[in-house]
Amino acid sequence: MDAYKVVVTKRDTRTYTDQPIPDEVLQRILQAGRMAGSSKNTQPVRLVVIRDREWLKQIAECGKFSQPLLGAQAGIAVCCAPDGSDFDAGRAAQNMMVAAWNEGIASCPTSVHDQPCIIEKLGLPQDDVGEASGRKGWRVVVIIALGYPEPSVPMSMGRARVPVEDYVMWEKWGGSEVRGKR
Ligand SMILES: Cc1cc2nc3c(=O)[nH]c(=O)nc-3n(C[C@H](O)[C@H](O)[C@H](O)COP(=O)(O)O)c2cc1C
């Protein structure tokens, strides 16, 4: 698929078939995450890939809306160092979801509401303190559920986006596209 088409057709899909994700495809997805840029190239992101489906169900207990993980073929916990920013983690996460969709694999990010729960389950290091943030220990920013989309279920909840005229402003907050008209 052409890159623009992959990006604009990617929806957050929550129901998957039982078809496994081939190892080489998963490797390409992970490589897409690894290649994401980061602030000052600090590379504060690490990934924990969970393929054991029973384990994934236990991991899902750390979030309130983690149903996508229950039927996923894999989950990728996007972990961030104490001083790392959620933006860096988000870039890696979106890279992986877009690369996955390019292979026909659907995905949904899932929130982790209970950090102590996920820190304990995945064994994230908690001994280092971020010099800049003062934050202690690694965290999980999001867990990506991955799998081939189940064709009998809609690919997305069909949630609309903000109209482009409201989403984009020009030159200043509230500015319209016509030059000088604000
Ligand atoms: C940071 C983040 C966390 C999310 N957490 C969850 C979640 O816990 N469970 C879930 O089902 N969807 C989750 N989503 C998916 C959103 O609900 C989804 O992006 C939104 O509804 C748009 O979906 P669409 O692209 O299919 O229209 C999350 C999305 C983001 C960006």
The ligand as an SDF file (V2000), in Angstrom:
LIG
                    3D

 31 33  0  0  0  0  0  0  0  0999 V2000
   -3.3230    6.5060   23.9980 C   0  0  0  0  0  0  0  0  0  0  0  0
   -4.5160    5.6750   23.5580 C   0  0  0  0  0  0  0  0  0  0  0  0
   -5.0890    4.7730   24.4330 C   0  0  0  0  0  0  0  0  0  0  0  0
   -6.1590    3.9800   24.0440 C   0  0  0  0  0  0  0  0  0  0  0  0
   -6.6710    3.0700   24.9120 N   0  0  0  0  0  0  0  0  0  0  0  0
   -7.6610    2.2330   24.4960 C   0  0  0  0  0  0  0  0  0  0  0  0
   -8.1400    1.2020   25.3590 C   0  0  0  0  0  0  0  0  0  0  0  0
   -7.6840    1.0530   26.4970 O   0  0  0  0  0  0  0  0  0  0  0  0
   -9.0880    0.3770   24.8860 N   0  0  0  0  0  0  0  0  0  0  0  0
   -9.6220    0.5030   23.6240 C   0  0  0  0  0  0  0  0  0  0  0  0
  -10.4790   -0.3100   23.2580 O   0  0  0  0  0  0  0  0  0  0  0  0
   -9.1960    1.4920   22.7840 N   0  0  0  0  0  0  0  0  0  0  0  0
   -8.2310    2.3440   23.1820 C   0  0  0  0  0  0  0  0  0  0  0  0
   -7.7490    3.3240   22.3280 N   0  0  0  0  0  0  0  0  0  0  0  0
   -8.2990    3.4390   20.9780 C   0  0  0  0  0  0  0  0  0  0  0  0
   -9.1940    4.6660   20.8050 C   0  0  0  0  0  0  0  0  0  0  0  0
  -10.4390    4.4200   21.3870 O   0  0  0  0  0  0  0  0  0  0  0  0
   -9.2740    4.9540   19.2850 C   0  0  0  0  0  0  0  0  0  0  0  0
   -8.0360    5.5080   18.8940 O   0  0  0  0  0  0  0  0  0  0  0  0
  -10.3700    5.9240   18.8750 C   0  0  0  0  0  0  0  0  0  0  0  0
  -11.6180    5.4650   19.2860 O   0  0  0  0  0  0  0  0  0  0  0  0
  -10.3940    6.1050   17.3620 C   0  0  0  0  0  0  0  0  0  0  0  0
  -10.5850    4.8670   16.7380 O   0  0  0  0  0  0  0  0  0  0  0  0
  -10.6770    4.7260   15.1290 P   0  0  0  0  0  0  0  0  0  0  0  0
   -9.3500    5.1110   14.5530 O   0  0  0  0  0  0  0  0  0  0  0  0
  -10.9970    3.2940   14.8660 O   0  0  0  0  0  0  0  0  0  0  0  0
  -11.7590    5.6550   14.6740 O   0  0  0  0  0  0  0  0  0  0  0  0
   -6.6960    4.1240   22.7210 C   0  0  0  0  0  0  0  0  0  0  0  0
   -6.1150    5.0590   21.8440 C   0  0  0  0  0  0  0  0  0  0  0  0
   -5.0280    5.8060   22.2560 C   0  0  0  0  0  0  0  0  0  0  0  0
   -4.4100    6.7740   21.2720 C   0  0  0  0  0  0  0  0  0  0  0  0
  1  2  1  0
  2  3  1  0
  2 30  2  0
  3  4  2  0
  4  5  1  0
  4 28  1  0
  5  6  2  0
  6  7  1  0
  6 13  1  0
  7  8  2  0
  7  9  1  0
  9 10  1  0
 10 11  2  0
 10 12  1  0
 12 13  2  0
 13 14  1  0
 14 15  1  0
 14 28  1  0
 15 16  1  0
 16 17  1  0
 16 18  1  0
 18 19  1  0
 18 20  1  0
 20 21  1  0
 20 22  1  0
 22 23  1  0
 23 24  1  0
 24 25  2  0
 24 26  1  0
 24 27  1  0
 28 29  2  0
 29 30  1  0
 30 31  1  0
M  END
$$$$
